[in-house]
């Protein structure tokens, strides 16, 4: 395998160093390293981050390949600096059996751009009535450790309790989509003055907060691990802060879009038309006060990680009237730049914090082995090089996946991923994706070496 020498990168502590990658490991970090036998990558002005890890990705395959596949989603992830993603269970068939999660993992292994870790469904068919094959998925080749009905809330408190008890037995985590269904029937956007003015049914903040409050109490009672998906309200932050102060084993995520976008966009701003379905997402975009609370919670550690909730859809599913449009936004390619704009430029997070919330903590919560480690000698060679000085108008050309439902198209965003290394080999180099056959061939060699 080819060795690579990354020359003169800035580490997250602000120091500069050369980084040598060889045989899937970081073999040296220091100044003036010998380049003999290595391909040199000039990293002057670039920040070296541990490869990003997304705990909340929708890869759509099997069943919805017109929106995304494991291969195209993996390419989108690599373009955004990610080296591992956790694939949500709402495919068709649903990932509620060992066979489906093993299929998803195998597709990710074959693609080779990132490590793909399947998330198993909590309930059969995401219906919320009977537990899925949790034990079979946990002991399968995929070794599933995160379970979620994301897209649907586990609303039945008895089923939620039983799931927490079951998953606790092997140290897994239940990731909850917090949405009380009876309070959100027909909901189209954040409930408030603006929803009334626009004539759209409201999605009240309490529908999220009530489920989180119930579930942290259930997790405490059972002694299990709970993870709260895509937190979107200031009230949810307070519930999670209270739970953590009590020592309850709860973690939480916020999406990039909930850190920057607000409900006012739905009404149309700066001459843009209203009711643009690219802003339709679940949970919905909230108020400026909610955004400020989410940023502060990420900075003080109440919210543990940023997760993209990358949700690709076809043009037909989004280019229609608002009530009929699908919920969701693509976010893998833009996540790092949006976090940079939202909380680094504001001074709330530094680059070491970015490594924590986008790599180290999600890898720990999701138990993604070989990822989320600091860039030190002996660590796995999973890293990204990022140009913080770049400024770009985000465009379709920046999207490497199959769908284009990004809310950032036409926006000026800071930063650019210049290179991504997975298993010690580049998947992105000079800002461009490495061709699929080269990446797949390296993945095959890695698997052959592992089984030799």
DAWOHU-V437821 format. One record per backbone hydrogen bond with DSSP energy under -1.0 kcal/mol. NH is the residue of the N-H (numbers start at 1). CO is the residue of the C=O. E is the energy in kcal/mol with one decimal. If there is no record, write none. Layout:
nh,co,e
NH,CO,E
NH,CO,E
This chain:
nh,co,e
4,21,-2.3
5,39,-2.6
6,19,-3.3
7,41,-3.0
9,17,-1.9
10,46,-3.0
11,15,-3.4
14,11,-2.2
17,9,-2.4
18,30,-3.9
19,6,-2.5
20,28,-2.7
21,4,-3.3
22,25,-2.8
25,22,-1.6
26,379,-2.9
27,20,-2.1
28,20,-1.1
30,18,-2.0
38,35,-2.3
39,3,-2.7
41,5,-3.0
43,7,-2.6
46,43,-2.4
47,386,-3.0
48,10,-2.9
49,384,-2.9
51,382,-2.3
52,81,-2.3
53,358,-3.0
54,84,-2.2
57,86,-2.2
58,310,-2.0
61,59,-1.3
64,60,-1.6
67,64,-2.1
68,64,-1.4
73,69,-2.8
74,70,-2.0
75,71,-2.1
76,72,-2.1
77,73,-2.2
78,74,-2.5
79,75,-2.3
80,76,-1.1
81,78,-1.8
82,77,-2.6
83,52,-2.8
84,52,-1.3
85,115,-2.6
86,54,-1.9
87,117,-1.8
88,57,-3.4
91,89,-2.3
92,62,-3.5
95,89,-2.2
96,94,-2.3
101,97,-1.8
102,98,-2.2
103,99,-1.7
104,100,-2.4
105,101,-2.2
106,102,-2.3
107,103,-2.3
108,104,-2.0
109,105,-2.5
110,106,-2.4
111,107,-2.0
112,108,-2.4
115,83,-2.7
117,85,-2.8
119,87,-2.9
120,146,-2.1
121,95,-2.7
124,130,-2.8
126,123,-1.9
127,124,-1.9
132,122,-2.5
133,96,-1.8
134,132,-2.3
137,133,-2.3
138,134,-2.3
139,135,-1.8
143,140,-1.2
144,137,-1.8
147,173,-2.1
148,120,-2.5
152,149,-2.7
155,153,-1.8
160,156,-2.4
161,157,-2.2
162,158,-2.5
163,159,-2.5
164,160,-2.4
165,161,-2.4
166,162,-2.4
167,163,-2.8
168,164,-2.0
170,167,-1.3
171,168,-1.5
172,167,-2.3
173,145,-2.3
174,225,-1.8
175,147,-2.9
176,227,-2.7
179,177,-1.1
180,207,-1.7
184,181,-1.1
187,184,-2.1
188,201,-3.1
189,201,-1.5
191,203,-1.5
196,192,-1.7
197,193,-2.2
198,194,-2.4
200,195,-2.2
203,189,-2.6
207,204,-1.3
208,205,-1.3
209,205,-2.2
210,206,-2.7
212,208,-2.0
213,209,-2.4
214,210,-2.3
215,211,-2.7
216,212,-2.5
217,213,-1.4
218,214,-2.1
219,215,-2.8
220,216,-2.1
221,217,-2.3
222,218,-2.5
223,219,-2.5
224,219,-1.7
226,249,-2.2
227,174,-2.9
228,251,-2.6
229,176,-2.5
231,253,-2.8
237,233,-1.6
238,234,-1.7
239,235,-2.0
240,236,-2.5
241,237,-2.7
242,238,-2.3
243,239,-2.4
244,240,-2.5
245,241,-1.9
246,242,-1.1
247,244,-1.5
248,243,-2.2
250,248,-2.0
251,226,-2.2
253,228,-2.0
254,305,-1.7
259,256,-1.3
261,257,-2.5
263,286,-2.7
265,262,-1.7
266,263,-1.8
272,269,-2.3
275,266,-3.5
279,276,-2.0
280,277,-1.6
291,287,-2.2
292,288,-2.4
293,289,-1.9
294,290,-2.4
295,291,-2.3
296,292,-2.2
297,293,-2.2
298,294,-2.2
299,295,-2.1
300,296,-2.1
302,297,-1.1
303,297,-1.7
304,252,-1.2
305,252,-1.7
306,357,-2.1
307,254,-1.8
309,56,-1.8
311,329,-3.0
319,315,-3.4
320,318,-1.8
325,321,-1.0
325,322,-1.1
326,317,-2.6
328,280,-2.3
330,405,-1.8
335,331,-1.4
338,334,-2.4
339,335,-2.6
340,336,-2.3
341,337,-2.5
342,338,-2.7
343,339,-2.6
344,339,-1.1
345,340,-2.6
347,344,-1.4
349,343,-2.6
354,350,-2.1
355,351,-2.1
356,352,-1.6
357,353,-2.8
358,354,-2.1
359,355,-1.0
360,355,-2.7
361,356,-2.9
363,359,-1.9
364,360,-1.9
365,361,-2.9
366,362,-2.4
368,363,-2.3
371,368,-1.2
376,374,-1.6
378,26,-3.9
379,376,-2.0
381,24,-2.1
382,380,-2.1
383,421,-1.6
384,49,-2.8
385,419,-3.0
386,47,-2.4
387,416,-3.0
392,413,-2.5
394,411,-3.1
398,395,-1.9
399,396,-1.8
406,404,-2.2
410,394,-3.5
411,408,-2.8
413,392,-3.0
415,390,-3.5
418,385,-2.7
419,385,-1.5
420,428,-1.8
421,383,-3.2
422,425,-2.7
424,381,-2.2
425,422,-1.6
427,420,-2.9
428,420,-1.5
429,432,-2.8
431,418,-3.3
432,429,-1.8
434,427,-3.0
439,435,-2.0
440,436,-2.7
441,437,-2.4
442,438,-1.9
443,439,-2.1
444,440,-2.2
445,441,-2.0
446,442,-2.2
447,443,-2.2
448,444,-2.5
449,445,-2.2
450,446,-2.1
451,447,-1.6
